[in-house]
Amino acid sequence: MFVEVTVCASRSPFVQLQATADGKSEVLGAVSRVAGALTDRLGSAPAAGSGAARSVEDVTTSDLDALRAFTLANDALDERRVAEAIALFDHAIAMDPEFALAHSRLARPSRH
């Protein structure tokens, strides 16, 4: 994965970061490392209450299939396809039974 942050006015590169993952189960860890390095380089945003400095792994899943189902479920909710969203949240939980955010969204599928 390669991330480049550019200066809008000049379109010149400002920060370039790269991370590799040995498999799909390692992708979110690589994203988290790049996000941390980017935050270190650019400075962090003001904290919004406690728990603001959480890694990607803390709030999601390492299973990309579960994450894909979760994302599709949220898209379905945006389009008011609640029954489809519920099925997709169920699928995400089946792929990763400890995917807390999917459990939370399934408990209240009309809001997200």
N, C-alpha and C positions, 0 to 999 in steps of 0.2 A: 504494500500500500504506500502511496506517495501523496503527501499533502503539501500544497504550496499556497501560501498567503501572499497576496499581491497588494501593492499600494494602488488604490483605485485611480487616482489622478494620472499616474505615470505608467501604470500596469507593469511595473517592475517588481520582481520577486522580493519579498520582505523576509519571509521565513520559509524554509523548505525542510520537511521532516519525512522520514521513511521508517517503516517497520515491516517486519516479515512475520508470517505465521506458518507453522509447520503443518497445519491442517485446519479444517473448518472449525474444530473445537477451540482453536487458538486465536481465531479472528477477533473476537471481542476483547481479548487481552491485548492484542496489538493495537486496536482502536483506543483502548484505555491508555496505553503507553504514549501514543501519539497525542492524545488529548491532554495528558499530564504535561508532556514536553511543550506543547503549544501554550498551555496555561503558564508554565514557567517562563517561556519566552515573552509572552504578551502581557502577562499579569492577569490575575484572576478578577472576575467580576465580584462585586460586593456580595457577601453571604446573605442569603435570604432565610434567616432562621437557622436553627440547629440542623445538622445533617447535610449541609450544603456541599461538603467536599466528599461526595460518595463516588466510587468508581462505577464504570459501566456494569461490571459484574455484580455489584451490590444491588442494583435496581432492576436487573433483567435476568436473562438466562444465557448459558453458554451453548445451548442447543439452537443452532441456526434455523432448523425446521420449526421449532417452537416459536422463535422470534418472528419468523415469516408468518405463521398462522396468527400470532398476536397482532402483527401489523395489518394483516388483511381484515382481522376482526375489527380493529379500530376504524379502518376505511369503511367497512360495512356499517358501523354505527354512524359515521359521518353522513352516510346516505340513507339512514333510517331503516336499514335492513337488519333489524334486531335478531330475528331468528337465525339468520346466517351468522351474525356476530357471535351469538351464544355457541353455536356449533364450532366455530373457529376457536373461541376461547377454550372450549372443552378439549379440542384437538391440541392446542398449545399445552394445556395441563397434562394431557396424556403423554406428550413428548417429554415434558419436564414437570413432574409432580411437585417440585419445590419452586415453581415459577410464581412467586407471591403476587406480583403485579397482575398476572393473568387471573389468579384466584380473585383478587380484589375487583377487577373489571367484570368478571363473571357474576360477582355478587350484586353489582349495580350496573347492568349493561346499558341502561338508558343514558348514563352520564359517563364522561371520561375526561 
